[in-house]
Amino acid sequence: MRKLTDNQWEVLMHWLLTLVGGFMGTYAVLLHAGNFGSAQTGNIMEMAADLISMEWSKVLLRLIAFIIFGFGVVSAYLLTNYTKLNMRKLALWVDAAGLTLASLLPLDPVLVGLYPIFFCASFQWGAYSAAGGFNSASIFTTNNYKQALLGWTQYILTKDKEFLRKGIIYSFTVLSFFGGACLGAWSVYILNVRGAYVAFIPLVLARILIAVGESPVEDETPAELAAEATEEAEEVVLLEEELPKELLK
């Protein structure tokens, strides 16, 4: 029995982490007065409004959130490109630490409790930003929805199987985010701020999947080995037939 291909493994990991992204987004919105901890669009608009109304303390709180989010992005980039750390594993630990800290911080002022999520969400974005050869964010889903629609439309028009694969990958990414959002809402309604710990379930599953991906391939049966040997022999024969005879002398 063969293990998952690299593409399959990457896609499954991405879906699991997108579920975590949906969880963090809903957890933040429900507990922190509608503030979305996984992006900066809303934060910047609110910061602009606070600036115009001269509410300086709120401006400062939002500016700190802006900086923390950016620090997560830059940290993920530097660690990915200038160290040999396993970013897939590290992102899981960062998410777990961020959610734990968020569950311990006060809800007032509302943004302070979101600071850990601002960091771990942006860090996760840096570690999980593609699936199956397609760029795909794991912490918000608008573009994933757009790409899913385009993938299905392109497949209907061209019948190209690559567009079908695109539509499937992005569609399940959107569904994963939605599933995580539902899980986040349920956890907050049942456990309030301690609901953050429910996200450990998909994080543990992701860690198990990493372990499976790192495990050696299971021993193949004699029949599978024989079939592979036959295929390789046929490929060698075909190659020899295609090569100029002078090269074979």
Buried (B, 14 or more C-beta within 10 A) or exposed (E): EEBBEEEEBBBBBBBBBBBBBBBBBBBBBBBBEEBBBBBBEBBBEBBEEBBEEEBEEBBEBBBBBBEBBBBBBEBBEEBBEEEEEEBBBBBBEBBBEBBBBBBEEEEEEBBBBBBBBBBBBBBBBBBBBEBBEBEBBBBBBEEBBEBBBBBBEBBEEEEEEEBBBBBBBBBBBBBBBBBBBBBBBBBBEEEEBEBBBBBBBBBEBBBEBBEEBEEEEEEEEEEEEEEEEEEEEEEEEEEEEEEEEEEEE
